[in-house]
Amino acid sequence: MRTDSSPGTLPAREHLPAAPAGTPVLDVVIPVYNEEKDLQPCVRRLHEHLARTFPYAFRITIADNASTDTTPQVAARLAAEIPEVTTFRLEQKGRGRALRAVWSASDAPVLAYMDVDLSTDLNALLPLVAPLISGHSDLAIGSRLARSSRVVRGPKREFISRVYNLILRGSLQARFSDAQCGFKAIRRDVAQVLLPLIEDTGWFFDTEMLVLAERAGLRIHEVPVDWVDDPDSTVHIVRTATDDLKGVWRVGRALATGSLPLDRLARPFGDDPRDREIKDVPRGLARQLVGFCVVGGLSTLFYLLLYSGFRVFTGSQVANALALLVSAVANTAANRRLTFGVRGRGGAVRHQAQGLVVFGIGLALTSGSLAALNAATSEPAHSTELAVLIAANLAATVLRFLLFRAWVFPDRQDCETTVVASYPTDRFRAGEAADGTWQEGTWRDASWQDTTRRDTPRQDATVRLLPVRPHDTDARDFR
């Protein structure tokens, strides 16, 4: 899994400005491999549709994946005959590889792709890219599984598609409905930051792109499509499915270990109500409560299992203290990372020390409850002990959250800074930038002019980095 640092957080979305005459707003990529038969009718049909219905300048790029038939000659002939058509030759196969290469080199602000068989009705193309042009969304996908979609395909492909999307929902918590429909679009500024993080070069490229974008909080627009299966498709279903499952495992493992810098893909929306300072409404409280409850529920189960295990060898007080100590350390670490979003090793020891103080308060509550139970009953049943401990832990949990939020992991806005890095984003390419290059995961650009100040107004052609707390990062944690 790639762990390259992204160039920075994305600028706030804006409606794409009117481009000069002849400058393409949309670049539609058609990846092909040995498609000498279908390429010409596909390109001519797509060009006719765009020329008739699309209100902006456009380009059609044929991405040839090392074809061995006459596909390159057909593509060259089309490019010579139609001004809006260009061709791009790759010497290696892979749909993801083709999209990465063409999207990285394109100067169009909206990038799209579709399969050469044109299974998707082209009337969905303008609704696909309109949210990206308007600044409403970051990515857009066609969905064959939306309620209003009209799809004609065999039961085998229908079953495989639905099972695959169920796997994505269950394993990667994906919320988009259709990962593999060959009909997608992305804003170029998003692609520049997202593409260096995508490892797959084949059919899983789409899924990996969508999962990473969704986990980074980017907005994905779904368009119901009319879709007719191509019976002559050359896709190898078994091999593709195997590669996809391997990709699911790889991405899931990377997300679980936190090896992807997805926080750097966050976008300051500007008009998002979550970005506003609203009096008497704590920021992030709802999300923190949900995260704390999830972590707390798992910690309670872990605590009860530990208590039951320790109780076999020792008395109730000692078993309670040991179980609470171990679960408290795990609880503090989980809440630090998942609930309050603190990353890196900086301040981890201090947080654990403060967490142990909170543990001491919880220990006093639970131990006092056990002492009261033993005073009332000389030999209480094990189930009664567990019931008393659960009640005491509920009270301790409320106090623990308040202490975590106000003392252990406070929202230290006084310490936050905003880093503004100014550079010309219109000359940016994935993996490189104007007057700068990527070297071994390190950004090198002598032309950057970095300033650190609070409340800096948003400027055009400026990438804004997220607020950074001094205790959230560690020099050893940069990727």
C-alpha positions as CSV (number, residue, x, y, z in Angstrom):
1,M,0.0,0.0,0.0
2,R,1.3,3.4,-0.9
3,T,2.1,5.7,2.0
4,D,3.4,8.6,0.0
5,S,2.5,11.9,1.5
6,S,-0.2,13.8,-0.4
7,P,0.6,17.3,-1.7
8,G,-1.7,18.8,1.0
9,T,-5.3,19.2,1.7
10,L,-7.7,20.2,-1.1
11,P,-8.9,23.8,-1.6
12,A,-12.5,24.5,-1.0
13,R,-14.8,23.5,-3.9
14,E,-15.9,26.2,-6.2
15,H,-17.8,26.3,-9.5
16,L,-15.4,25.8,-12.3
17,P,-14.8,29.2,-14.0
18,A,-15.7,29.7,-17.7
19,A,-12.7,28.4,-19.6
20,P,-11.2,30.1,-22.7
21,A,-12.5,29.0,-26.1
22,G,-11.0,25.6,-27.0
23,T,-9.8,24.8,-23.5
24,P,-11.5,21.4,-22.6
25,V,-13.5,21.3,-19.4
26,L,-14.1,17.6,-19.7
27,D,-11.6,14.9,-20.7
28,V,-13.3,11.5,-21.3
29,V,-10.9,8.6,-21.3
30,I,-11.7,5.3,-23.0
31,P,-9.3,2.5,-21.9
32,V,-9.0,-0.1,-24.7
33,Y,-7.1,-3.4,-25.3
34,N,-7.5,-5.0,-28.6
35,E,-10.8,-3.2,-29.5
36,E,-10.2,-2.7,-33.2
37,K,-13.8,-3.7,-33.9
38,D,-15.7,-1.5,-31.4
39,L,-13.4,1.5,-31.0
40,Q,-14.4,3.6,-34.1
41,P,-18.2,3.3,-33.6
42,C,-17.8,4.0,-29.9
43,V,-15.7,7.2,-30.3
44,R,-17.8,8.5,-33.1
45,R,-21.0,8.0,-31.2
46,L,-19.6,9.6,-28.0
47,H,-18.2,12.5,-30.0
48,E,-21.6,13.1,-31.7
49,H,-23.4,13.0,-28.4
50,L,-21.0,15.4,-26.7
51,A,-21.0,17.9,-29.6
52,R,-24.8,17.9,-29.5
53,T,-25.5,18.0,-25.8
54,F,-22.4,19.1,-23.8
55,P,-22.3,22.9,-23.2
56,Y,-18.5,23.0,-22.6
57,A,-15.4,22.2,-24.6
58,F,-14.4,18.6,-24.3
59,R,-11.7,16.1,-25.2
60,I,-11.9,12.3,-25.9
61,T,-8.7,10.4,-25.0
62,I,-8.2,6.9,-26.2
63,A,-5.9,5.1,-23.7
64,D,-4.4,2.1,-25.5
65,N,-3.3,-0.6,-23.1
66,A,-0.6,-2.3,-25.2
67,S,-3.0,-3.6,-27.8
68,T,-1.5,-6.2,-30.2
69,D,-4.1,-5.8,-33.0
70,T,-4.8,-2.8,-35.2
71,T,-6.3,-0.8,-32.3
72,P,-3.4,1.8,-32.3
73,Q,-3.9,2.4,-36.0
74,V,-7.7,2.9,-35.6
75,A,-7.0,5.3,-32.7
76,A,-4.5,7.3,-34.7
77,R,-6.9,7.6,-37.6
78,L,-9.7,8.9,-35.3
79,A,-7.3,11.4,-33.8
80,A,-6.4,12.7,-37.2
81,E,-10.0,13.0,-38.4
82,I,-11.6,14.4,-35.2
83,P,-10.0,17.5,-33.5
84,E,-11.4,16.7,-30.1
85,V,-9.9,13.1,-30.1
86,T,-6.4,12.3,-28.9
87,T,-4.6,9.0,-28.3
88,F,-2.3,7.8,-25.6
89,R,-0.3,4.6,-25.9
90,L,0.9,2.5,-22.9
91,E,3.2,-0.5,-23.3
92,Q,1.6,-2.3,-20.3
93,K,-1.9,-3.6,-19.7
94,G,-4.2,-2.4,-16.9
95,R,-7.2,-0.1,-16.8
96,G,-6.0,1.5,-13.6
97,R,-2.6,2.1,-15.1
98,A,-4.2,3.8,-18.1
99,L,-6.4,6.0,-16.1
100,R,-3.6,7.1,-13.8
101,A,-1.4,8.0,-16.7
102,V,-3.9,10.0,-18.7
103,W,-5.6,11.7,-15.7
104,S,-2.2,12.7,-14.3
105,A,-1.2,14.4,-17.6
106,S,-4.6,15.9,-18.4
107,D,-5.2,19.7,-18.1
108,A,-9.0,19.4,-18.1
109,P,-10.6,20.3,-14.7
110,V,-13.0,17.4,-14.9
111,L,-11.8,13.9,-15.8
112,A,-14.1,11.0,-16.7
113,Y,-13.9,7.5,-18.2
114,M,-16.2,5.0,-19.7
115,D,-15.9,1.5,-21.2
116,V,-15.5,1.2,-24.9
117,D,-18.7,-0.9,-25.2
118,L,-20.8,2.1,-24.1
119,S,-23.0,-0.1,-22.0
120,T,-24.1,2.9,-20.1
121,D,-26.6,5.2,-21.8
122,L,-24.8,8.5,-22.7
123,N,-27.7,10.6,-21.4
124,A,-26.3,10.1,-18.0
125,L,-23.0,11.7,-18.9
126,L,-24.0,15.4,-18.3
127,P,-25.7,14.5,-14.9
128,L,-22.5,12.7,-14.0
129,V,-20.2,15.6,-14.5
130,A,-22.5,18.5,-13.6
131,P,-22.0,18.2,-9.8
132,L,-18.2,18.3,-10.3
133,I,-18.4,21.4,-12.5
134,S,-20.7,23.2,-10.1
135,G,-18.5,22.4,-7.1
136,H,-21.0,20.3,-5.4
137,S,-19.1,17.0,-5.4
138,D,-15.6,15.6,-5.7
139,L,-16.3,12.4,-7.5
140,A,-19.3,11.0,-9.4
141,I,-20.1,7.4,-10.3
142,G,-22.8,5.7,-12.3
143,S,-24.8,3.2,-10.3
144,R,-26.5,0.2,-11.8
145,L,-27.8,-0.8,-8.4
146,A,-29.8,2.4,-7.7
147,R,-33.6,2.0,-7.4
148,S,-34.3,4.0,-10.5
149,S,-31.6,2.4,-12.6
150,R,-32.7,0.2,-15.6
151,V,-30.3,-2.6,-16.2
152,V,-30.3,-5.5,-18.6
153,R,-27.8,-8.2,-17.8
154,G,-27.6,-11.9,-17.0
155,P,-28.3,-13.4,-13.5
156,K,-24.6,-14.4,-13.2
157,R,-23.2,-10.9,-13.5
158,E,-26.0,-9.5,-11.4
159,F,-25.3,-11.9,-8.6
160,I,-21.5,-11.3,-8.7
161,S,-22.0,-7.5,-8.7
162,R,-24.3,-7.5,-5.7
163,V,-22.2,-9.9,-3.7
164,Y,-19.1,-7.8,-4.4
165,N,-20.8,-4.7,-3.2
166,L,-22.0,-6.5,-0.1
167,I,-18.4,-7.5,0.6
168,L,-17.3,-3.9,0.3
169,R,-20.0,-2.8,2.7
170,G,-19.3,-5.5,5.2
171,S,-15.4,-5.4,5.1
172,L,-14.6,-1.7,4.2
173,Q,-17.8,-0.1,5.4
174,A,-18.3,1.4,1.9
175,R,-21.5,3.4,1.5
176,F,-21.5,3.8,-2.3
177,S,-23.7,1.4,-4.2
178,D,-21.8,0.3,-7.3
179,A,-18.0,0.2,-7.3
180,Q,-17.3,-1.4,-10.7
181,C,-19.6,0.4,-13.1
182,G,-17.4,1.7,-15.9
183,F,-18.8,5.2,-15.8
184,K,-17.0,7.6,-13.4
185,A,-15.7,11.2,-13.1
186,I,-13.4,13.1,-10.8
187,R,-12.3,16.7,-10.4
188,R,-8.7,17.1,-11.4
189,D,-7.6,18.8,-8.2
190,V,-8.9,15.7,-6.3
191,A,-7.2,13.3,-8.7
192,Q,-3.9,15.1,-8.2
193,V,-4.0,14.3,-4.5
194,L,-5.7,10.9,-4.6
195,L,-3.9,9.1,-7.4
196,P,-0.5,8.9,-5.6
197,L,-2.2,6.9,-2.8
198,I,-3.8,4.3,-5.2
199,E,-1.7,1.2,-5.6
200,D,-3.8,-1.0,-7.9
201,T,-3.3,-0.8,-11.7
202,G,-6.1,-3.1,-12.8
203,W,-9.8,-3.5,-12.3
204,F,-9.7,-2.8,-8.5
205,F,-8.4,0.7,-9.2
206,D,-12.0,2.1,-9.2
207,T,-12.9,0.5,-5.8
208,E,-9.6,1.6,-4.2
209,M,-10.2,5.2,-5.4
210,L,-13.7,5.3,-4.1
211,V,-12.9,3.7,-0.7
212,L,-10.0,6.1,-0.1
213,A,-12.1,9.1,-1.2
214,E,-15.0,8.1,1.0
215,R,-12.8,7.5,4.1
216,A,-11.2,10.9,3.5
217,G,-14.6,12.6,3.7
218,L,-14.8,13.6,0.1
219,R,-18.3,13.8,-1.5
220,I,-19.3,11.1,-4.0
221,H,-22.3,11.8,-6.2
222,E,-24.2,8.8,-7.6
223,V,-26.1,8.8,-10.8
224,P,-28.7,6.1,-11.7
225,V,-27.9,4.8,-15.1
226,D,-29.5,2.7,-17.9
227,W,-27.1,-0.1,-18.6
228,V,-27.1,-3.0,-21.1
229,D,-24.7,-5.8,-20.6
230,D,-22.2,-6.5,-23.4
231,P,-22.3,-10.2,-24.1
232,D,-19.0,-10.0,-25.9
233,S,-17.1,-8.6,-22.9
234,T,-13.5,-9.8,-22.6
235,V,-13.3,-9.4,-18.9
236,H,-12.1,-12.6,-17.1
237,I,-14.7,-12.8,-14.2
238,V,-12.9,-15.3,-12.0
239,R,-9.5,-13.7,-12.2
240,T,-10.9,-10.2,-11.8
241,A,-12.9,-11.3,-8.7
242,T,-9.8,-12.9,-7.2
243,D,-7.8,-9.7,-7.8
244,D,-10.6,-7.6,-6.3
245,L,-10.7,-9.7,-3.1
246,K,-7.0,-9.4,-2.7
247,G,-7.4,-5.7,-3.1
248,V,-10.1,-5.6,-0.5
249,W,-7.8,-7.4,2.0
250,R,-4.9,-5.0,1.2
251,V,-6.9,-1.8,1.5
252,G,-8.7,-3.1,4.6
253,R,-5.4,-3.9,6.3
254,A,-3.9,-0.5,5.4
255,L,-6.9,1.3,6.8
256,A,-6.9,-0.8,9.9
257,T,-3.2,0.0,10.6
258,G,-3.5,3.7,9.7
259,S,-0.7,3.5,7.1
260,L,-2.6,5.9,4.7
261,P,-2.4,9.7,5.3
262,L,-6.1,10.1,4.5
263,D,-6.4,13.1,6.9
264,R,-4.4,15.1,4.4
265,L,-7.1,14.6,1.8
266,A,-9.6,16.6,3.9
267,R,-11.2,19.5,2.3
268,P,-12.2,22.8,3.9
269,F,-15.7,23.1,2.5
270,G,-16.1,26.8,3.6
271,D,-19.9,26.8,3.5
272,D,-20.2,23.5,5.5
273,P,-22.1,24.2,8.7
274,R,-19.6,21.9,10.5
275,D,-16.9,24.6,9.8
276,R,-18.9,27.4,11.5
277,E,-18.3,28.6,15.0
278,I,-21.7,28.3,16.7
279,K,-22.0,29.6,20.2
280,D,-22.8,27.0,22.9
281,V,-22.6,24.1,20.4
282,P,-19.4,22.1,21.1
283,R,-17.7,21.1,17.8
284,G,-17.4,17.4,17.1
285,L,-19.5,16.4,20.1
286,A,-21.9,14.1,18.3
287,R,-19.1,12.3,16.5
288,Q,-17.0,12.0,19.6
289,L,-20.0,10.6,21.6
290,V,-20.6,7.9,18.9
291,G,-16.9,7.0,18.9
292,F,-16.7,7.0,22.6
293,C,-19.8,4.7,23.0
294,V,-18.4,2.2,20.5
295,V,-15.0,2.1,22.2
296,G,-16.7,2.0,25.6
297,G,-18.9,-0.9,24.6
298,L,-15.9,-2.9,23.3
299,S,-13.9,-2.0,26.4
300,T,-16.6,-3.1,28.7
301,L,-16.7,-6.5,27.0
302,F,-13.0,-6.7,27.2
303,Y,-13.1,-5.7,30.9
304,L,-15.7,-8.3,31.8
305,L,-13.7,-11.1,30.0
306,L,-10.6,-10.0,31.9
307,Y,-12.4,-9.9,35.2
308,S,-13.9,-13.3,34.7
309,G,-10.5,-14.7,33.9
310,F,-8.7,-13.0,36.8
311,R,-11.5,-14.0,39.2
312,V,-10.6,-17.6,38.8
313,F,-7.2,-17.1,40.4
314,T,-7.8,-14.2,42.9
315,G,-10.4,-12.3,44.8
316,S,-12.9,-9.9,43.4
317,Q,-11.1,-6.7,44.4
318,V,-7.8,-7.7,42.9
319,A,-9.5,-9.1,39.8
320,N,-11.4,-5.9,39.3
321,A,-8.3,-3.8,39.7
322,L,-6.2,-5.8,37.2
323,A,-9.0,-6.0,34.6
324,L,-9.8,-2.3,34.9
325,L,-6.1,-1.4,34.6
326,V,-5.5,-3.4,31.4
327,S,-8.8,-2.3,29.8
328,A,-8.1,1.3,30.8
329,V,-4.8,1.4,28.9
330,A,-6.5,-0.1,25.8
331,N,-9.5,2.3,26.2
332,T,-7.3,5.4,26.4
333,A,-5.3,4.3,23.3
334,A,-8.4,3.6,21.3
335,N,-10.2,6.8,22.3
336,R,-7.0,8.8,21.6
337,R,-6.9,7.5,18.0
338,L,-10.5,6.9,17.1
339,T,-12.6,9.2,19.2
340,F,-10.5,12.3,19.5
341,G,-8.4,11.9,16.4
342,V,-5.0,12.3,18.0
343,R,-2.3,10.7,15.8
344,G,1.4,10.2,16.2
345,R,3.4,9.3,19.3
346,G,3.7,12.8,20.7
347,G,2.1,13.2,24.1
348,A,1.1,9.5,24.2
349,V,2.8,8.9,27.6
350,R,1.2,12.0,29.1
351,H,-2.2,10.9,27.7
352,Q,-1.8,7.4,29.3
353,A,-0.8,9.0,32.6
354,Q,-3.9,11.2,32.6
355,G,-5.9,8.2,31.5
356,L,-4.7,6.3,34.6
357,V,-5.9,9.1,36.8
358,V,-9.3,8.7,35.2
359,F,-8.9,4.9,35.7
360,G,-8.3,5.6,39.4
361,I,-11.7,7.4,39.6
362,G,-13.3,4.5,37.9
363,L,-11.6,2.1,40.2
364,A,-12.9,4.0,43.2
365,L,-16.4,3.8,41.9
366,T,-16.3,0.1,41.0
367,S,-14.4,-1.0,44.1
368,G,-16.7,1.0,46.3
369,S,-19.7,-0.7,44.6
370,L,-18.1,-4.1,45.2
371,A,-17.3,-3.2,48.8
372,A,-20.9,-2.2,49.4
373,L,-22.1,-5.4,47.8
374,N,-19.8,-7.5,50.0
375,A,-21.0,-5.6,53.1
376,A,-24.6,-6.4,52.2
377,T,-24.1,-10.0,51.2
378,S,-21.3,-12.2,52.5
379,E,-21.1,-14.4,49.4
380,P,-22.8,-12.7,46.4
381,A,-23.4,-14.6,43.2
382,H,-21.1,-14.1,40.3
383,S,-23.9,-12.7,38.2
384,T,-24.8,-10.2,40.9
385,E,-21.2,-9.0,41.0
386,L,-21.2,-8.5,37.2
387,A,-24.5,-6.6,37.4
388,V,-23.2,-4.3,40.1
389,L,-20.0,-3.7,38.1
390,I,-21.9,-2.9,34.9
391,A,-24.0,-0.3,36.8
392,A,-20.8,1.2,38.3
393,N,-19.0,1.2,35.0
394,L,-21.9,3.1,33.4
395,A,-21.5,5.9,35.9
396,A,-17.8,5.8,35.5
397,T,-18.2,6.0,31.7
398,V,-20.1,9.3,31.7
399,L,-17.4,10.8,34.0
400,R,-14.7,9.3,31.9
401,F,-16.0,11.0,28.7
402,L,-16.3,14.4,30.3
403,L,-12.7,14.1,31.7
404,F,-11.3,12.9,28.4
405,R,-13.0,15.7,26.4
406,A,-12.2,18.5,28.9
407,W,-8.8,17.4,30.3
408,V,-7.0,14.6,28.5
409,F,-7.9,15.4,24.9
410,P,-9.1,19.0,24.9
411,D,-9.8,20.9,21.7
412,R,-7.0,23.4,22.2
413,Q,-8.0,26.0,19.6
414,D,-5.6,28.5,21.1
415,C,-2.7,26.2,20.0
416,E,-4.0,25.6,16.5
417,T,-2.3,27.1,13.5
418,T,-3.1,27.1,9.9
419,V,-0.3,26.5,7.4
420,V,-0.8,28.0,4.0
421,A,1.4,26.8,1.2
422,S,1.0,28.9,-2.0
423,Y,1.8,27.4,-5.3
424,P,0.2,27.3,-8.8
425,T,-2.3,24.5,-8.6
426,D,-3.3,24.8,-12.3
427,R,0.1,23.3,-13.3
428,F,-0.1,20.4,-10.9
429,R,0.3,16.8,-11.8
430,A,-0.2,13.6,-9.8
431,G,3.1,12.8,-8.2
432,E,4.7,16.1,-9.0
433,A,4.1,19.8,-9.0
434,A,5.2,23.0,-10.5
435,D,9.0,23.5,-9.9
436,G,8.9,20.5,-7.5
437,T,9.1,16.8,-7.5
438,W,8.5,13.9,-5.2
439,Q,11.6,12.1,-3.9
440,E,11.3,9.0,-1.8
441,G,8.1,10.2,-0.2
442,T,9.4,13.7,0.5
443,W,8.1,16.9,-1.1
444,R,10.8,19.1,-2.5
445,D,9.9,22.5,-4.0
446,A,12.1,25.5,-3.5
447,S,9.4,27.8,-4.8
448,W,7.1,27.2,-1.9
449,Q,6.5,30.2,0.3
450,D,5.1,28.9,3.6
451,T,3.6,31.1,6.2
452,T,2.1,30.1,9.6
453,R,-0.6,32.3,11.0
454,R,-4.1,32.1,12.4
455,D,-7.3,33.0,10.6
456,T,-5.7,33.4,7.2
457,P,-8.4,34.1,4.5
458,R,-8.8,31.5,1.8
459,Q,-7.0,32.6,-1.4
460,D,-7.2,31.3,-5.0
461,A,-4.6,28.7,-6.1
462,T,-3.8,28.0,-2.4
463,V,-3.8,24.6,-0.7
464,R,-4.8,24.8,3.0
465,L,-3.5,22.3,5.5
466,L,-5.6,21.1,8.4
467,P,-5.2,22.7,11.9
468,V,-2.3,21.0,13.7
469,R,-2.1,20.6,17.4
470,P,1.3,20.4,19.0
471,H,0.6,17.2,20.7
472,D,-1.0,15.5,17.6
473,T,2.2,14.9,15.6
474,D,5.6,13.4,16.1
475,A,8.7,13.9,14.0
476,R,8.9,10.2,13.6
477,D,5.4,9.8,12.4
478,F,5.6,11.8,9.1
479,R,5.2,9.6,6.0
